[in-house]
Amino acid sequence: MSAPKGSEIPTRIGRLPDSVAARAITPRVLQGYEVLSFSSFKEKTEGPVDDTARWDAEPVHELLAEARRRFTSTAPTSSDAWLSPRLHYTLRLTRAEASDTGLWNFLALCLAPDFVQWRWGRGESGREVGQAARFSGRWDLQCFSRLWWAAELFRDGKNYGPVELACGNQDILNTVMRQEMIQHRPAAQALLRLHRGAVRTGRDVNAAASVANAAGATLVYEAMAPDELQDAEALREWILSAGDDSAIQYDTLPQGPNDGSVPHGAAETLTAWFEKLFEDAPVRGKNRARDAGAPGLGIDQPGSVA
């Protein structure tokens, strides 16, 4: 599946208002009979907020094309763990900028609508997208927003390793990422370290996160396991250096902003607490005795894909 022949590819990433996006996502688009293109929206888009290289569209376009090439013979869900850290590295944003739905509308409807159909396509044609939100919608549902935010919330400073683990587990991407606890960096890292004892599968992690989220709030986590203030200047320099760094290497993980790692002791404190909470947590569809020999879900292991 590809964009219509001769369709125009934008050179810069801008924004597409929600009202325009909503009108464009027709039943024919969702059913896969029509693939949108930039030419349909050219006069309705807004330009980027500045003239820096970080808004160049080509690196993102090439990254998405590479993801499709690499995962063409596997389930599209497999691409999430590979793409998330690389999308975050390539598309350098502040959190405020990443909260703008117009940006994600632009990526999904103007730059890469064919990618959205490939990733979320289903049905006999393999092109039917079940939810309009995959094109334009809530941050944790939209095709590209969910991956960028997963990388932002689960990275350990410049280390994207935990992001691969989180995005290789669809329970984390689909459910856990929406929980308030993930806003606290040590809590996010602790959740991914629950590989000792009984926490093994995606459903286990989901259940552990649910009880941990219900048992505390960000203030509780901060009191138990204080985080350190991130280096805002280092983040700013990394964002503005887009285009100055060497080209992204597809076969190795890039390095994110060097704005400070999560305190190890804080993550370990919460890991131990979450393990105790999990002992009595209900796990959907699981018989613990039957699954006692299941392999662990470690920080250096790929997660299961549900």
C-alpha positions as CSV (number, residue, x, y, z in Angstrom):
1,M,0.0,0.0,0.0
2,S,1.4,3.4,-0.9
3,A,0.3,7.0,-1.3
4,P,-1.4,7.8,-4.6
5,K,0.9,8.1,-7.6
6,G,2.3,11.6,-8.0
7,S,1.1,12.7,-4.6
8,E,3.0,15.6,-3.1
9,I,5.1,15.1,0.0
10,P,5.5,18.1,2.3
11,T,9.0,19.4,2.9
12,R,8.2,20.9,6.3
13,I,6.1,19.6,9.2
14,G,3.3,21.9,10.2
15,R,0.0,21.5,11.8
16,L,-3.5,20.6,10.6
17,P,-6.5,21.8,12.7
18,D,-8.7,19.2,14.4
19,S,-11.8,20.6,12.6
20,V,-10.2,20.0,9.2
21,A,-9.0,16.6,10.2
22,A,-12.4,15.5,11.4
23,R,-14.1,16.4,8.1
24,A,-11.4,14.5,6.1
25,I,-11.7,11.2,8.0
26,T,-14.7,9.9,6.1
27,P,-16.0,6.3,6.1
28,R,-14.2,5.7,2.8
29,V,-10.9,6.7,4.4
30,L,-11.5,4.4,7.4
31,Q,-12.5,1.5,5.1
32,G,-9.4,1.9,3.1
33,Y,-10.9,2.9,-0.2
34,E,-9.2,6.3,-0.1
35,V,-5.7,7.3,0.9
36,L,-5.4,11.0,1.7
37,S,-2.5,13.1,0.5
38,F,-0.8,16.5,1.3
39,S,-2.3,18.1,-1.8
40,S,-5.8,17.7,-0.2
41,F,-4.8,19.9,2.7
42,K,-2.1,22.2,1.4
43,E,-4.2,25.3,1.7
44,K,-5.5,24.4,5.1
45,T,-2.3,23.6,7.0
46,E,-0.3,26.0,9.2
47,G,3.5,26.2,9.0
48,P,5.9,25.2,11.7
49,V,6.6,27.5,14.7
50,D,10.2,28.3,13.6
51,D,12.6,27.7,10.8
52,T,14.9,25.2,12.5
53,A,15.9,21.9,10.9
54,R,13.8,19.9,13.4
55,W,10.7,20.6,11.3
56,D,12.1,19.1,8.1
57,A,9.7,16.4,6.9
58,E,12.2,14.2,5.0
59,P,13.9,12.5,8.0
60,V,10.5,11.5,9.5
61,H,9.2,10.3,6.1
62,E,12.3,8.2,5.6
63,L,12.1,6.7,9.1
64,L,8.5,5.6,8.5
65,A,9.4,4.1,5.1
66,E,12.3,2.2,6.8
67,A,9.9,0.9,9.5
68,R,7.6,-0.5,6.8
69,R,10.5,-2.1,5.0
70,R,11.8,-3.8,8.1
71,F,8.5,-5.2,9.3
72,T,6.8,-5.9,6.0
73,S,6.8,-9.6,6.7
74,T,5.8,-9.5,10.4
75,A,2.8,-8.2,12.3
76,P,2.8,-4.3,12.2
77,T,2.6,-4.3,16.0
78,S,6.2,-5.4,15.9
79,S,7.3,-2.1,14.6
80,D,6.3,-0.1,17.7
81,A,9.4,-1.0,19.8
82,W,11.7,-0.2,16.9
83,L,10.0,3.0,15.8
84,S,9.1,4.7,19.1
85,P,12.7,5.7,20.3
86,R,13.7,6.6,16.7
87,L,10.6,8.8,16.2
88,H,11.3,10.6,19.4
89,Y,15.0,11.1,18.4
90,T,14.1,12.3,15.0
91,L,11.1,14.5,15.9
92,R,12.5,16.7,18.7
93,L,9.8,18.4,20.6
94,T,9.1,20.0,23.9
95,R,6.2,18.4,25.8
96,A,4.1,21.5,25.1
97,E,4.6,21.1,21.4
98,A,3.9,17.3,21.6
99,S,0.6,18.2,23.2
100,D,-0.6,19.9,20.1
101,T,-3.0,17.6,18.2
102,G,-2.5,19.6,15.1
103,L,1.0,18.3,14.7
104,W,0.0,14.7,14.9
105,N,-2.9,15.4,12.5
106,F,-0.4,16.7,10.0
107,L,1.8,13.6,10.3
108,A,-1.1,11.2,9.9
109,L,-3.1,12.9,7.2
110,C,-0.5,15.0,5.3
111,L,2.8,13.2,5.6
112,A,2.1,9.5,6.1
113,P,-1.6,8.4,5.9
114,D,-0.5,5.2,4.1
115,F,1.6,4.3,7.2
116,V,-1.4,4.7,9.5
117,Q,-3.3,2.3,7.2
118,W,-0.4,-0.1,7.2
119,R,0.0,-0.1,11.0
120,W,-3.7,-0.2,11.9
121,G,-5.2,-1.9,8.8
122,R,-7.4,-4.9,9.3
123,G,-10.3,-6.7,7.6
124,E,-10.2,-8.6,4.3
125,S,-8.4,-5.8,2.5
126,G,-5.9,-5.2,5.3
127,R,-6.6,-1.5,4.9
128,E,-9.5,-0.8,7.2
129,V,-8.7,1.4,10.2
130,G,-11.1,0.7,13.0
131,Q,-10.8,4.0,14.8
132,A,-10.7,7.5,13.5
133,A,-8.5,8.3,16.5
134,R,-5.6,6.5,14.8
135,F,-5.5,9.4,12.4
136,S,-6.7,12.2,14.7
137,G,-7.4,11.6,18.3
138,R,-6.3,11.2,21.9
139,W,-2.6,11.3,22.6
140,D,-2.4,7.6,23.6
141,L,-4.4,6.4,20.6
142,Q,-3.2,8.5,17.7
143,C,-0.7,6.5,15.5
144,F,2.4,8.7,16.0
145,S,1.6,10.6,19.2
146,R,1.3,7.3,21.3
147,L,4.8,6.3,20.2
148,W,6.4,9.7,20.8
149,W,4.9,9.9,24.2
150,A,5.9,6.3,25.1
151,A,9.5,7.2,24.4
152,E,9.2,10.5,26.4
153,L,7.7,8.8,29.4
154,F,9.8,5.6,29.5
155,R,13.2,6.8,28.5
156,D,15.9,6.9,31.2
157,G,17.5,10.2,30.3
158,K,19.4,9.6,27.1
159,N,18.9,5.8,27.3
160,Y,16.1,4.5,25.1
161,G,16.5,0.9,26.2
162,P,13.5,0.9,28.5
163,V,11.4,2.4,25.7
164,E,12.0,-0.7,23.6
165,L,10.8,-2.9,26.4
166,A,7.7,-0.8,27.1
167,C,6.7,-0.6,23.4
168,G,7.3,-4.3,22.9
169,N,4.4,-4.9,25.3
170,Q,1.0,-3.9,23.9
171,D,-0.6,-4.0,27.4
172,I,1.8,-1.2,28.5
173,L,1.1,0.8,25.3
174,N,-2.6,0.3,25.4
175,T,-3.4,0.6,29.1
176,V,-0.5,1.4,31.4
177,M,0.7,4.5,29.6
178,R,-2.5,6.3,30.4
179,Q,-2.1,5.9,34.2
180,E,-1.0,8.9,36.2
181,M,1.9,7.0,37.9
182,I,3.8,6.9,34.6
183,Q,4.3,10.7,34.9
184,H,6.7,9.9,37.8
185,R,10.0,8.8,36.2
186,P,11.1,6.4,39.0
187,A,7.6,4.8,38.9
188,A,7.8,4.3,35.2
189,Q,11.2,2.6,35.4
190,A,10.1,0.5,38.4
191,L,7.2,-0.9,36.5
192,L,9.6,-2.1,33.8
193,R,11.9,-3.7,36.4
194,L,9.2,-6.0,37.7
195,H,10.9,-9.1,36.3
196,R,11.6,-10.7,39.6
197,G,9.1,-13.1,41.3
198,A,5.8,-13.5,39.6
199,V,5.6,-10.6,37.2
200,R,6.2,-12.2,33.8
201,T,3.6,-11.4,31.2
202,G,2.0,-8.3,29.7
203,R,-1.2,-9.0,31.8
204,D,1.0,-9.3,34.9
205,V,2.5,-5.8,34.2
206,N,-0.9,-4.4,33.5
207,A,-2.3,-5.8,36.8
208,A,0.7,-4.6,38.8
209,A,0.4,-1.1,37.3
210,S,-3.3,-1.0,38.2
211,V,-2.8,-1.8,41.8
212,A,0.2,0.5,42.1
213,N,-1.8,3.3,40.5
214,A,-4.7,2.8,42.9
215,A,-2.4,2.6,45.9
216,G,-0.7,5.9,45.4
217,A,-0.5,9.2,43.6
218,T,2.4,11.2,42.2
219,L,2.9,13.0,45.6
220,V,3.1,9.6,47.3
221,Y,5.7,8.3,44.8
222,E,7.7,11.5,45.2
223,A,7.8,11.1,49.0
224,M,8.8,7.5,48.8
225,A,11.2,7.7,45.9
226,P,12.1,11.3,45.0
227,D,13.1,12.1,41.4
228,E,15.8,14.5,40.4
229,L,15.1,17.7,38.5
230,Q,15.8,17.2,34.8
231,D,18.3,19.5,33.1
232,A,16.1,21.8,31.0
233,E,19.0,23.5,29.3
234,A,20.4,20.1,28.1
235,L,17.0,19.2,26.7
236,R,16.7,22.5,24.9
237,E,20.2,22.1,23.4
238,W,19.3,18.6,22.2
239,I,16.0,19.8,20.7
240,L,17.7,22.6,18.8
241,S,20.6,20.5,17.6
242,A,18.3,18.6,15.2
243,G,20.0,18.4,11.9
244,D,23.5,18.9,13.4
245,D,23.9,15.4,14.8
246,S,25.0,12.5,12.6
247,A,22.4,10.7,10.7
248,I,20.3,8.2,12.7
249,Q,21.6,4.6,12.6
250,Y,18.7,2.3,12.1
251,D,20.5,-0.8,13.5
252,T,21.5,0.8,16.8
253,L,19.6,2.7,19.4
254,P,20.2,6.5,19.2
255,Q,20.8,8.6,22.3
256,G,18.1,10.9,23.6
257,P,18.6,14.2,25.5
258,N,21.2,14.0,28.2
259,D,18.9,15.7,30.7
260,G,19.5,13.4,33.6
261,S,18.9,9.7,34.4
262,V,16.3,8.4,36.8
263,P,17.8,7.9,40.3
264,H,18.6,4.2,40.7
265,G,17.7,4.0,44.3
266,A,14.3,5.6,43.8
267,A,13.4,3.1,41.0
268,E,14.5,0.2,43.2
269,T,12.5,1.4,46.2
270,L,9.3,1.5,44.0
271,T,10.1,-1.8,42.3
272,A,10.2,-3.6,45.7
273,W,6.9,-1.9,46.7
274,F,5.2,-2.7,43.5
275,E,6.2,-6.4,43.8
276,K,4.5,-6.5,47.2
277,L,1.4,-4.9,45.9
278,F,1.3,-7.4,43.0
279,E,1.2,-10.4,45.3
280,D,-2.6,-9.9,45.8
281,A,-3.3,-8.3,42.4
282,P,-6.0,-9.9,40.2
283,V,-4.6,-10.9,36.8
284,R,-7.1,-11.2,34.0
285,G,-7.3,-14.8,32.6
286,K,-4.3,-16.1,34.5
287,N,-3.8,-19.2,36.7
288,R,-0.6,-18.5,38.6
289,A,0.0,-22.0,39.5
290,R,-0.3,-23.1,35.9
291,D,2.0,-20.3,34.8
292,A,4.6,-20.7,37.5
293,G,7.3,-21.8,35.0
294,A,6.8,-18.9,32.5
295,P,9.9,-16.9,31.5
296,G,10.6,-13.6,33.1
297,L,10.0,-10.1,31.6
298,G,13.3,-8.5,32.3
299,I,14.5,-5.0,31.5
300,D,16.9,-6.4,29.0
301,Q,14.4,-8.7,27.4
302,P,11.8,-8.0,24.7
303,G,8.3,-7.8,26.0
304,S,5.4,-9.9,24.8
305,V,3.2,-8.5,22.1
306,A,-0.5,-9.1,22.8
